[in-house]
Amino acid sequence: MPKVKTKSGAKKRFKLTGTGKIKRKHAFKSHILTKKETKQKRNLTHMGLVDKSDENNVKHMLNI
């Protein structure tokens, strides 16, 4: 049987923490930033964690 490939989009977007949680970036921070408040842009800068309900899907994409 061939090796199972990791989804290349997922490996660019997610990282594992030491405790096994999955880190992610916030959306809406890539373009059209002129109409967004400074506070909103600053809060979107920080990394977040993937929600519990989505963890299994992300782990399946990462083959964890």
N, CA, C and O atoms as a GROMACS GRO file, in nm:
protein
  256
    1MET      N    1   0.083  -0.119   0.000
    1MET     CA    2   0.000   0.000   0.000
    1MET      C    3   0.088   0.125   0.000
    1MET      O    4   0.191   0.127   0.068
    2PRO      N    5   0.049   0.229  -0.074
    2PRO     CA    6   0.131   0.352  -0.077
    2PRO      C    7   0.117   0.431   0.052
    2PRO      O    8   0.023   0.413   0.130
    3LYS      N    9   0.214   0.520   0.073
    3LYS     CA   10   0.210   0.607   0.190
    3LYS      C   11   0.093   0.703   0.179
    3LYS      O   12   0.053   0.742   0.069
    4VAL      N   13   0.037   0.741   0.294
    4VAL     CA   14  -0.072   0.839   0.297
    4VAL      C   15  -0.010   0.977   0.296
    4VAL      O   16   0.075   1.008   0.380
    5LYS      N   17  -0.051   1.060   0.202
    5LYS     CA   18   0.006   1.194   0.192
    5LYS      C   19  -0.067   1.292   0.283
    5LYS      O   20  -0.188   1.283   0.301
    6THR      N   21   0.009   1.385   0.338
    6THR     CA   22  -0.046   1.495   0.416
    6THR      C   23  -0.103   1.599   0.320
    6THR      O   24  -0.045   1.623   0.214
    7LYS      N   25  -0.216   1.660   0.356
    7LYS     CA   26  -0.271   1.769   0.274
    7LYS      C   27  -0.174   1.886   0.280
    7LYS      O   28  -0.145   1.938   0.388
    8SER      N   29  -0.124   1.929   0.164
    8SER     CA   30  -0.020   2.032   0.162
    8SER      C   31  -0.071   2.167   0.211
    8SER      O   32   0.005   2.246   0.266
    9GLY      N   33  -0.201   2.194   0.192
    9GLY     CA   34  -0.257   2.319   0.243
    9GLY      C   35  -0.262   2.320   0.395
    9GLY      O   36  -0.242   2.423   0.458
   10ALA      N   37  -0.289   2.203   0.453
   10ALA     CA   38  -0.299   2.193   0.599
   10ALA      C   39  -0.162   2.204   0.665
   10ALA      O   40  -0.151   2.266   0.771
   11LYS      N   41  -0.059   2.146   0.604
   11LYS     CA   42   0.073   2.152   0.668
   11LYS      C   43   0.130   2.293   0.666
   11LYS      O   44   0.219   2.324   0.746
   12LYS      N   45   0.082   2.379   0.575
   12LYS     CA   46   0.125   2.518   0.572
   12LYS      C   47   0.050   2.604   0.674
   12LYS      O   48   0.100   2.709   0.715
   13ARG      N   49  -0.068   2.559   0.716
   13ARG     CA   50  -0.155   2.642   0.799
   13ARG      C   51  -0.154   2.606   0.947
   13ARG      O   52  -0.187   2.690   1.030
   14PHE      N   53  -0.119   2.483   0.982
   14PHE     CA   54  -0.130   2.438   1.120
   14PHE      C   55   0.003   2.389   1.174
   14PHE      O   56   0.085   2.334   1.100
   15LYS      N   57   0.024   2.409   1.306
   15LYS     CA   58   0.143   2.358   1.375
   15LYS      C   59   0.096   2.293   1.506
   15LYS      O   60  -0.002   2.336   1.566
   16LEU      N   61   0.166   2.189   1.547
   16LEU     CA   62   0.135   2.123   1.673
   16LEU      C   63   0.209   2.190   1.789
   16LEU      O   64   0.324   2.233   1.773
   17THR      N   65   0.142   2.200   1.904
   17THR     CA   66   0.208   2.249   2.025
   17THR      C   67   0.270   2.130   2.097
   17THR      O   68   0.250   2.015   2.056
   18GLY      N   69   0.344   2.156   2.202
   18GLY     CA   70   0.406   2.049   2.278
   18GLY      C   71   0.307   1.959   2.347
   18GLY      O   72   0.334   1.842   2.370
   19THR      N   73   0.189   2.014   2.380
   19THR     CA   74   0.088   1.935   2.450
   19THR      C   75  -0.007   1.866   2.353
   19THR      O   76  -0.100   1.798   2.396
   20GLY      N   77   0.014   1.882   2.222
   20GLY     CA   78  -0.069   1.813   2.124
   20GLY      C   79  -0.184   1.894   2.068
   20GLY      O   80  -0.262   1.844   1.987
   21LYS      N   81  -0.197   2.019   2.111
   21LYS     CA   82  -0.301   2.105   2.055
   21LYS      C   83  -0.252   2.158   1.920
   21LYS      O   84  -0.134   2.147   1.887
   22ILE      N   85  -0.344   2.215   1.842
   22ILE     CA   86  -0.310   2.261   1.708
   22ILE      C   87  -0.322   2.412   1.702
   22ILE      O   88  -0.428   2.468   1.730
   23LYS      N   89  -0.212   2.480   1.665
   23LYS     CA   90  -0.210   2.625   1.652
   23LYS      C   91  -0.255   2.664   1.512
   23LYS      O   92  -0.234   2.590   1.416
   24ARG      N   93  -0.316   2.782   1.502
   24ARG     CA   94  -0.360   2.832   1.372
   24ARG      C   95  -0.349   2.984   1.372
   24ARG      O   96  -0.342   3.048   1.477
   25LYS      N   97  -0.349   3.042   1.253
   25LYS     CA   98  -0.354   3.188   1.241
   25LYS      C   99  -0.500   3.230   1.225
   25LYS      O  100  -0.586   3.152   1.187
   26HIS      N  101  -0.525   3.357   1.256
   26HIS     CA  102  -0.659   3.411   1.238
   26HIS      C  103  -0.681   3.450   1.092
   26HIS      O  104  -0.587   3.485   1.021
   27ALA      N  105  -0.805   3.443   1.050
   27ALA     CA  106  -0.841   3.484   0.915
   27ALA      C  107  -0.858   3.636   0.909
   27ALA      O  108  -0.854   3.703   1.012
   28PHE      N  109  -0.878   3.689   0.791
   28PHE     CA  110  -0.907   3.832   0.766
   28PHE      C  111  -0.789   3.923   0.797
   28PHE      O  112  -0.810   4.038   0.833
   29LYS      N  113  -0.666   3.876   0.784
   29LYS     CA  114  -0.549   3.958   0.815
   29LYS      C  115  -0.456   3.970   0.693
   29LYS      O  116  -0.345   4.021   0.707
   30SER      N  117  -0.500   3.924   0.575
   30SER     CA  118  -0.408   3.920   0.462
   30SER      C  119  -0.418   4.040   0.368
   30SER      O  120  -0.316   4.086   0.317
   31HIS      N  121  -0.537   4.092   0.346
   31HIS     CA  122  -0.550   4.206   0.254
   31HIS      C  123  -0.674   4.286   0.290
   31HIS      O  124  -0.751   4.247   0.376
   32ILE      N  125  -0.692   4.399   0.222
   32ILE     CA  126  -0.799   4.496   0.250
   32ILE      C  127  -0.793   4.537   0.398
   32ILE      O  128  -0.893   4.528   0.470
   33LEU      N  129  -0.676   4.582   0.440
   33LEU     CA  130  -0.656   4.616   0.581
   33LEU      C  131  -0.687   4.763   0.611
   33LEU      O  132  -0.692   4.802   0.727
   34THR      N  133  -0.708   4.844   0.507
   34THR     CA  134  -0.729   4.987   0.530
   34THR      C  135  -0.863   5.015   0.597
   34THR      O  136  -0.875   5.112   0.672
   35LYS      N  137  -0.963   4.933   0.571
   35LYS     CA  138  -1.095   4.959   0.628
   35LYS      C  139  -1.113   4.893   0.765
   35LYS      O  140  -1.219   4.909   0.826
   36LYS      N  141  -1.013   4.820   0.815
   36LYS     CA  142  -1.024   4.753   0.944
   36LYS      C  143  -0.959   4.838   1.052
   36LYS      O  144  -0.857   4.902   1.029
   37GLU      N  145  -1.019   4.836   1.170
   37GLU     CA  146  -0.968   4.911   1.283
   37GLU      C  147  -0.831   4.856   1.326
   37GLU      O  148  -0.801   4.738   1.310
   38THR      N  149  -0.749   4.945   1.382
   38THR     CA  150  -0.618   4.903   1.430
   38THR      C  151  -0.631   4.796   1.538
   38THR      O  152  -0.552   4.702   1.542
   39LYS      N  153  -0.730   4.811   1.624
   39LYS     CA  154  -0.752   4.714   1.731
   39LYS      C  155  -0.785   4.576   1.674
   39LYS      O  156  -0.737   4.474   1.724
   40GLN      N  157  -0.867   4.574   1.570
   40GLN     CA  158  -0.904   4.446   1.508
   40GLN      C  159  -0.781   4.379   1.446
   40GLN      O  160  -0.761   4.258   1.462
   41LYS      N  161  -0.700   4.457   1.374
   41LYS     CA  162  -0.581   4.402   1.311
   41LYS      C  163  -0.481   4.351   1.416
   41LYS      O  164  -0.418   4.248   1.396
   42ARG      N  165  -0.468   4.422   1.526
   42ARG     CA  166  -0.377   4.381   1.632
   42ARG      C  167  -0.424   4.250   1.696
   42ARG      O  168  -0.342   4.162   1.724
   43ASN      N  169  -0.554   4.237   1.718
   43ASN     CA  170  -0.606   4.114   1.779
   43ASN      C  171  -0.597   3.995   1.685
   43ASN      O  172  -0.588   3.881   1.731
   44LEU      N  173  -0.600   4.019   1.554
   44LEU     CA  174  -0.589   3.909   1.458
   44LEU      C  175  -0.445   3.861   1.441
   44LEU      O  176  -0.422   3.756   1.383
   45THR      N  177  -0.348   3.939   1.493
   45THR     CA  178  -0.208   3.904   1.478
   45THR      C  179  -0.173   3.779   1.560
   45THR      O  180  -0.091   3.698   1.516
   46HIS      N  181  -0.233   3.764   1.677
   46HIS     CA  182  -0.196   3.656   1.768
   46HIS      C  183  -0.244   3.521   1.715
   46HIS      O  184  -0.346   3.511   1.648
   47MET      N  185  -0.166   3.417   1.748
   47MET     CA  186  -0.204   3.281   1.708
   47MET      C  187  -0.320   3.234   1.794
   47MET      O  188  -0.332   3.272   1.911
   48GLY      N  189  -0.404   3.150   1.737
   48GLY     CA  190  -0.514   3.091   1.811
   48GLY      C  191  -0.501   2.940   1.810
   48GLY      O  192  -0.407   2.885   1.753
   49LEU      N  193  -0.596   2.873   1.874
   49LEU     CA  194  -0.599   2.727   1.875
   49LEU      C  195  -0.720   2.680   1.798
   49LEU      O  196  -0.824   2.745   1.795
   50VAL      N  197  -0.705   2.565   1.734
   50VAL     CA  198  -0.816   2.504   1.662
   50VAL      C  199  -0.919   2.457   1.764
   50VAL      O  200  -0.883   2.401   1.867
   51ASP      N  201  -1.046   2.479   1.735
   51ASP     CA  202  -1.155   2.440   1.825
   51ASP      C  203  -1.161   2.288   1.839
   51ASP      O  204  -1.124   2.215   1.747
   52LYS      N  205  -1.210   2.243   1.955
   52LYS     CA  206  -1.222   2.100   1.982
   52LYS      C  207  -1.300   2.027   1.874
   52LYS      O  208  -1.265   1.915   1.836
   53SER      N  209  -1.408   2.090   1.826
   53SER     CA  210  -1.494   2.023   1.728
   53SER      C  211  -1.427   2.007   1.592
   53SER      O  212  -1.468   1.922   1.514
   54ASP      N  213  -1.324   2.086   1.564
   54ASP     CA  214  -1.254   2.077   1.436
   54ASP      C  215  -1.123   2.000   1.445
   54ASP      O  216  -1.061   1.970   1.342
   55GLU      N  217  -1.079   1.966   1.566
   55GLU     CA  218  -0.948   1.903   1.585
   55GLU      C  219  -0.935   1.771   1.509
   55GLU      O  220  -0.831   1.746   1.447
   56ASN      N  221  -1.038   1.688   1.513
   56ASN     CA  222  -1.029   1.558   1.445
   56ASN      C  223  -1.012   1.574   1.295
   56ASN      O  224  -0.937   1.500   1.233
   57ASN      N  225  -1.082   1.672   1.235
   57ASN     CA  226  -1.069   1.695   1.091
   57ASN      C  227  -0.929   1.740   1.055
   57ASN      O  228  -0.871   1.694   0.957
   58VAL      N  229  -0.872   1.831   1.136
   58VAL     CA  230  -0.738   1.882   1.108
   58VAL      C  231  -0.635   1.772   1.127
   58VAL      O  232  -0.542   1.759   1.047
   59LYS      N  233  -0.650   1.692   1.232
   59LYS     CA  234  -0.556   1.583   1.255
   59LYS      C  235  -0.562   1.480   1.141
   59LYS      O  236  -0.460   1.422   1.104
   60HIS      N  237  -0.681   1.459   1.088
   60HIS     CA  238  -0.695   1.368   0.973
   60HIS      C  239  -0.622   1.423   0.851
   60HIS      O  240  -0.559   1.348   0.776
   61MET      N  241  -0.629   1.556   0.830
   61MET     CA  242  -0.558   1.618   0.717
   61MET      C  243  -0.407   1.612   0.735
   61MET      O  244  -0.332   1.604   0.637
   62LEU      N  245  -0.362   1.617   0.861
   62LEU     CA  246  -0.219   1.614   0.890
   62LEU      C  247  -0.166   1.472   0.911
   62LEU      O  248  -0.046   1.453   0.930
   63ASN      N  249  -0.254   1.374   0.907
   63ASN     CA  250  -0.219   1.233   0.932
   63ASN      C  251  -0.155   1.212   1.068
   63ASN      O  252  -0.052   1.145   1.080
   64ILE      N  253  -0.216   1.268   1.170
   64ILE     CA  254  -0.167   1.253   1.308
   64ILE      C  255  -0.248   1.145   1.378
   64ILE      O  256  -0.223   1.116   1.495
   0.00000   0.00000   0.00000
